[in-house]
Structures are given as structure tokens and as C-alpha cells.
Amino acid sequence: MSTSWKDRSAKVQVKETDLPSSIPPQTGLVFNIWYNKWSQGQSGQTRFVSPFRLDTNVHPGITLGDRQGAEFFCLYFAKGMCCLGKKCRYMHHVPEDEDALRLAAKTDVLDCFGREKFAFYRDDMGGVGSFRKRNRTLYVGGINAALANRSLKSVQIETRLRVLFSNLGELDKLRFVESKNCAFIKFKRQCNAEFAKEVISNQTLLIPSDKQWGDRLQMTGLMVKWANDDPDPRAQKAEEEEQKQESINLMTHLLEKHKKELRSELSTGLIDNNPTKKSPSRIFSNELLEKLRKRKVCVNEKSEKRQRIAPQKKPLVDYPSSPEDE
């Protein structure tokens, strides 16, 4: 993942005249805007390989949105098809830690693209997701089809998946289930999972050195959905601890930010630097900040100790195989 995007302007990914229609070709009588597909007719092939793809080394850069304080990412940039480039009012880069903390502090109802989440997941676990729980795990299906049914070893497929997803954020776990033709990808941050879901959907696992590369657009792309909870009690407990740690990190970030703003106000003379006089800006004490720091260190130590002594376990739950995954 490129780290120099702040030193350049965002690239135009595709010309506006080359953009496709937002509605897929008609294969039925009724268009369902919720599932973005036709119904009451021949469904045909619902998955495809997109001709557009995000290049994390070339496309990211500064946009008009960055200069105007944009809070959300460009959905079309993630899909590799933004025609605005540096003129876009949304951000054009892969979510970083600072973005994740800012988004987590702002709202749980909107995803990283500013789209409204719903109370419940769709039946097929697709779509924007739910605001009732934080989900950092993606289910990736249709792997064999996305490889043009090439006969590769499990370690080779896992390597391709790791390279593909690691460019979109720090990974927590990755598990390829050969018998089910699927994989589970867990990110460190929820916003990276939201971002990666849009980036990887309908993409191929082929690489330019594969002889099938030239015919990839006639093949079937990857299916990326939200994963269900792992039923393993140990995994659920670990997830609970991770969410507590994330909350502590967020609070510490907010306290540090407030402290920095307070020092800036003092240095510019916006408030009176008098320890005996209460200031309306001083809402957090140094004692509270120190307690949070100690709590963060304690949680980190417990987590490291648990990882050293915990037995190896399967971190994620399997999905039953289905014809759609083939």
C-alpha cells in the first residue's frame, strides 16, 4: 500500500464517457433497488469481473474533499471508476488509523462511504451492513471461478488472497477453506473491511502472468459478503476484548486531541492560562487521561499473555457450500 499519496493529487481513474450504466442489463421484469438486480425472470449470471480496478499504488491522492475536510471515502474510487480525480469531494485513499478513529468517533450508523446502515443484515449478508454490531470479517466466495478453475495449491491461493486484501488495510486473520471454496478475511479496523468489500467485489484472482488473464472479463468474479459471528465461545470472548480495546483507543485518541486543542487555545490566548480559574474548554482532567493510558497498557498485557498460552483455534466459522460458490 502506497504511503506517498499525501504528496500528490488524486488520479482520474476512468473517463466519464467510459462509465457504464448503474443498472445491470435487464434479465427480468422488475428491478429491485435493494439488491441492485432484476427479478421475475431469468436471472442469468449475477456475478462478473469488473473492467475497473483500484490500483493502490497509483490512484490515491489529495482531493478537493481533503482540502474541504471531507469525512467519507469515494465509493467510485474504491471501485476504480471515479472520473473526477482531484476534483472529487470525497477522499481518495485507503483508510488509515486516523480515519478509522475519526469515523468511529463520528457515528456507527454510516459506513466509511457515508451510506446509511440498517438494523439487520440482508438475507444474503450483502449490502451496507448493520449498525447493531461492528463487523470486521468478510466472507469471500467463488474463489475457483475467479481463478478460471486453475489447479493451485491452497498456500498459493491463500497468498493471492493475502496480497489482494493486505493492500486495503491491516489484516487480523485470514483463513482459506479449500473444501468450501471460500475464505474469511478479518481486518483490524471495521472501516477497512467496509472499504475492501467494495474494492474486491467482482474482481478476479488472476494475475497478469496467468495465461487466462486476457479472458478474465468473460469469467466470474469474487463474491464478497459480511461474515456471520463465529460460534466458538473463545472467539466471541476474544472479539469482545478487542472491541473493548478499540473503545479505549478511541477514548484515548479523543482525549489526546482535546489536550492538543487546549494547548493551542492557551498558546494563542483564546482562554486564560490560570490554573485556579475554570475554563469551559477543560472537560478532561490529566488524572482521567492517565487512568485511560494505564487501562490501555493493562489490556494490552493481558491480550499478549492470552495469545502466548492460548491453544490454536479456528478463528472463523465455515459457510455451507452452495452452487453459487462454484
VOGU-3710 file (C-alpha; in Angstrom, 3 decimals, decimal comma):
1> mstswkdrsa> 0,000/0,000/0,000  1,414/3,334/-1,076  2,305/5,777/1,703  3,090/8,792/-0,533  -0,482/9,641/-1,551  -0,348/12,856/0,523  2,367/14,215/-1,779  0,321/14,075/-4,985  -3,087/14,806/-6,436  -5,619/12,027/-6,929
11> kvqvketdlp> -5,711/10,458/-10,389  -8,691/10,270/-12,729  -9,424/6,527/-12,858  -11,730/6,459/-15,881  -13,147/8,950/-18,377  -16,760/9,920/-17,813  -17,671/8,744/-21,316  -16,418/5,250/-20,443  -18,609/4,843/-17,360  -21,214/2,059/-17,553
21> ssippqtglv> -24,881/2,357/-16,635  -25,558/1,938/-12,914  -28,383/-0,508/-13,742  -27,293/-4,003/-14,855  -28,604/-5,446/-18,149  -32,266/-6,419/-17,901  -32,818/-10,109/-17,134  -36,262/-9,846/-15,521  -39,458/-7,828/-15,261  -38,862/-5,890/-12,014
31> fniwynkwsq> -35,691/-4,081/-10,911  -35,012/-4,449/-7,171  -33,157/-1,322/-5,986  -32,358/-3,022/-2,633  -30,460/-5,918/-4,220  -29,495/-3,979/-7,377  -30,714/-6,750/-9,685  -33,681/-7,840/-11,789  -36,306/-10,311/-10,567  -39,289/-12,222/-12,007
41> gqsgqtrfvs> -37,365/-13,546/-14,947  -34,192/-15,314/-15,995  -31,565/-14,171/-13,532  -28,644/-15,115/-15,739  -25,132/-14,621/-14,381  -25,279/-12,351/-11,340  -21,516/-12,165/-10,849  -18,991/-10,847/-13,317  -15,447/-9,484/-13,469  -15,410/-5,699/-13,349
51> pfrldtnvhp> -13,334/-3,967/-16,025  -12,370/-1,363/-13,395  -9,958/-1,935/-10,525  -8,397/0,196/-7,805  -4,602/0,480/-8,019  -3,464/1,418/-4,504  -0,025/2,442/-5,779  -1,235/4,847/-8,476  -4,778/6,122/-7,835  -4,707/7,516/-4,237
61> gitlgdrqga> -4,014/11,205/-3,718  -5,231/14,541/-2,390  -8,709/15,621/-3,478  -10,894/18,683/-3,118  -12,625/16,779/-0,334  -9,377/16,528/1,647  -8,944/20,292/1,448  -12,552/20,880/2,497  -12,424/18,481/5,437  -14,322/15,554/3,895
71> effclyfakg> -15,193/12,777/6,331  -16,064/9,946/3,957  -14,408/7,992/1,150  -15,383/7,948/-2,507  -17,319/4,774/-3,357  -16,424/5,080/-7,033  -12,751/5,449/-6,163  -12,934/2,147/-4,265  -14,445/0,511/-7,339  -11,714/2,012/-9,541
81> mcclgkkcry> -14,130/4,140/-11,589  -14,058/7,752/-10,301  -13,929/10,236/-13,186  -13,295/13,309/-11,001  -9,836/12,648/-9,580  -8,522/15,625/-7,592  -11,868/17,448/-8,069  -13,792/14,789/-6,102  -15,450/15,965/-2,878  -14,671/12,658/-1,147
91> mhhvpededa> -11,374/11,110/-0,050  -9,255/9,043/-2,429  -7,011/6,842/-0,312  -7,096/3,598/1,642  -8,451/4,158/5,200  -5,684/4,621/7,773  -5,699/4,513/11,581  -6,540/8,197/11,892  -9,501/7,753/9,528  -10,754/4,732/11,480
101> lrlaaktdvl> -10,666/6,587/14,800  -12,370/9,633/13,336  -15,146/7,575/11,741  -15,674/5,525/14,911  -15,976/8,720/16,937  -18,446/10,260/14,498  -21,140/7,613/14,018  -21,999/3,911/13,904  -24,987/4,477/11,617  -22,982/5,383/8,489
111> dcfgrekfaf> -20,301/3,335/6,772  -16,969/4,722/5,558  -18,647/5,935/2,333  -21,355/7,842/4,224  -24,115/5,347/3,380  -26,791/4,594/5,966  -26,585/1,173/7,590  -29,642/-0,848/8,554  -30,772/-2,546/11,749  -30,440/-6,023/10,248
121> yrddmggvgs> -28,242/-7,604/7,611  -29,719/-8,557/4,273  -30,681/-12,215/3,928  -27,679/-12,811/1,676  -25,315/-10,889/4,037  -24,550/-8,411/1,253  -25,186/-4,682/1,178  -24,009/-1,922/3,500  -24,328/-3,873/6,753  -25,859/-3,375/10,183
131> frkrnrtlyv> -25,347/-0,622/12,765  -26,242/-3,031/15,583  -22,798/-4,620/15,672  -19,285/-3,973/14,493  -18,210/-6,449/11,844  -14,638/-6,636/10,598  -14,855/-10,024/8,870  -15,629/-10,649/5,201  -16,732/-13,866/3,552  -15,177/-14,393/0,113
141> gginaalanr> -16,803/-16,980/-2,155  -16,481/-18,191/-5,728  -12,697/-18,480/-5,490  -12,260/-21,298/-8,020  -14,324/-19,467/-10,632  -12,340/-16,258/-10,008  -9,201/-18,291/-10,780  -10,675/-19,652/-14,031  -10,735/-23,051/-12,274  -6,948/-23,191/-12,232
151> slksvqietr> -5,481/-26,006/-10,155  -3,464/-24,183/-7,493  -2,268/-25,312/-4,094  -4,019/-23,969/-1,013  -0,956/-21,977/0,030  -0,831/-20,324/-3,419  -4,486/-19,297/-3,236  -4,052/-18,019/0,314  -1,031/-15,978/-0,790  -3,004/-14,359/-3,589
161> lrvlfsnlge> -5,822/-13,507/-1,188  -3,392/-12,061/1,348  -1,688/-9,854/-1,232  -5,054/-8,672/-2,591  -6,576/-7,758/0,786  -3,481/-6,581/2,692  -3,200/-3,597/0,322  -6,531/-2,384/1,721  -5,731/-2,331/5,431  -4,046/-4,256/8,214
171> ldklrfvesk> -5,310/-7,828/8,458  -6,092/-9,592/11,714  -6,759/-13,107/10,354  -7,056/-14,839/7,008  -8,367/-18,358/6,535  -8,887/-20,196/3,250  -11,317/-23,143/3,459  -10,458/-25,336/0,477  -13,347/-27,774/0,974  -15,886/-24,921/0,871
181> ncafikfkrq> -14,206/-22,886/-1,887  -14,280/-19,798/0,304  -12,168/-17,659/2,626  -12,648/-15,448/5,679  -10,765/-12,160/5,921  -10,736/-10,263/9,210  -9,373/-6,706/9,331  -8,052/-4,789/12,315  -10,475/-1,935/11,578  -14,135/-2,048/10,543
191> cnaefakevi> -13,779/0,803/8,039  -11,099/-1,179/6,168  -13,493/-4,133/5,924  -16,212/-1,817/4,563  -13,756/-0,364/2,071  -12,323/-3,738/0,988  -15,797/-5,220/0,448  -16,470/-2,692/-2,312  -12,956/-2,899/-3,769  -12,804/-6,701/-4,127
201> snqtllipsd> -16,401/-7,472/-5,136  -16,493/-8,806/-8,718  -12,710/-8,822/-9,038  -10,563/-11,671/-10,331  -7,836/-13,599/-8,539  -5,891/-13,973/-11,754  -2,616/-12,077/-12,183  -1,122/-10,716/-15,444  1,310/-13,640/-15,696  -1,583/-16,149/-15,913
211> kqwgdrlqmt> -2,390/-17,228/-19,462  -6,120/-16,749/-18,726  -5,593/-13,050/-17,837  -6,672/-11,786/-21,257  -10,042/-13,542/-20,975  -10,782/-12,536/-17,382  -13,694/-10,207/-18,260  -15,648/-13,185/-19,615  -15,270/-15,065/-16,328  -16,946/-14,892/-12,912
221> glmvkwandd> -15,714/-12,536/-10,207  -15,349/-12,917/-6,457  -18,395/-12,746/-4,212  -17,715/-10,695/-1,073  -20,252/-10,580/1,766  -20,321/-9,952/5,502  -19,444/-12,981/7,626  -21,612/-14,317/10,430  -20,392/-14,438/14,014  -18,026/-17,238/14,992
231> pdpraqkaee> -19,977/-19,574/17,347  -16,800/-20,541/19,237  -17,120/-19,044/22,785  -13,375/-18,399/22,890  -13,548/-16,447/19,636  -16,527/-14,456/20,919  -14,672/-13,597/24,121  -11,602/-12,518/22,137  -13,808/-10,350/19,927  -15,346/-8,731/22,997
241> eeqkqesinl> -11,891/-7,925/24,377  -10,824/-6,491/21,030  -13,868/-4,221/20,941  -13,093/-3,026/24,480  -9,543/-2,269/23,385  -10,832/-0,379/20,359  -13,122/1,704/22,591  -10,208/2,532/24,876  -8,065/3,519/21,894  -10,850/5,764/20,647
251> mthllekhkk> -11,271/7,467/24,025  -7,524/7,974/24,359  -7,444/9,468/20,864  -10,240/11,886/21,727  -8,535/12,906/24,970  -5,231/13,491/23,240  -6,965/15,520/20,552  -8,736/17,619/23,160  -5,483/18,165/25,045  -3,773/19,325/21,847
261> elrselstgl> -6,611/21,740/21,077  -6,477/23,055/24,650  -2,736/23,745/24,393  -3,358/25,528/21,089  -6,009/27,731/22,716  -3,691/28,556/25,590  -0,808/29,423/23,278  -2,971/31,736/21,161  -4,519/33,395/24,202  -8,074/32,304/23,409
271> idnnptkksp> -8,541/31,217/27,043  -6,998/32,385/30,300  -3,977/30,311/31,388  -4,894/30,390/35,065  -4,886/27,080/36,998  -7,240/28,490/39,662  -9,798/29,559/37,118  -12,079/27,036/35,472  -12,144/27,109/31,712  -15,147/25,939/29,713
281> srifsnelle> -12,774/24,111/27,362  -11,219/21,980/30,099  -13,584/18,998/30,117  -10,971/16,242/30,668  -8,501/16,065/33,515  -4,927/14,787/33,357  -5,849/12,187/36,001  -8,550/10,708/33,773  -6,188/10,630/30,817  -3,552/8,821/32,892
291> klrkrkvcvn> -6,106/6,241/34,074  -7,096/5,503/30,499  -3,473/5,094/29,490  -2,866/2,636/32,319  -6,040/0,743/31,398  -4,846/0,506/27,778  -1,462/-0,900/28,870  -3,145/-3,412/31,182  -5,468/-4,664/28,431  -2,563/-4,981/26,008
301> eksekrqria> -0,536/-7,036/28,508  -3,472/-9,368/29,186  -4,072/-9,812/25,458  -0,411/-10,675/24,801  -0,362/-13,159/27,684  -3,551/-14,846/26,452  -2,101/-15,193/22,943  1,043/-16,881/24,319  -0,806/-19,504/26,336  -3,998/-19,987/24,270
311> pqkkplvdyp> -4,222/-23,190/22,186  -4,532/-22,954/18,434  -8,139/-22,498/17,413  -10,146/-21,996/14,270  -10,914/-18,285/14,325  -13,787/-18,133/11,903  -16,959/-20,037/11,063  -17,477/-22,024/7,868  -20,321/-21,371/5,458  -22,066/-24,325/3,829
321> sspede> -21,085/-24,696/0,220  -23,636/-23,769/-2,431  -23,826/-23,864/-6,236  -23,282/-20,093/-6,298  -19,815/-20,529/-4,803  -18,634/-22,804/-7,584
//
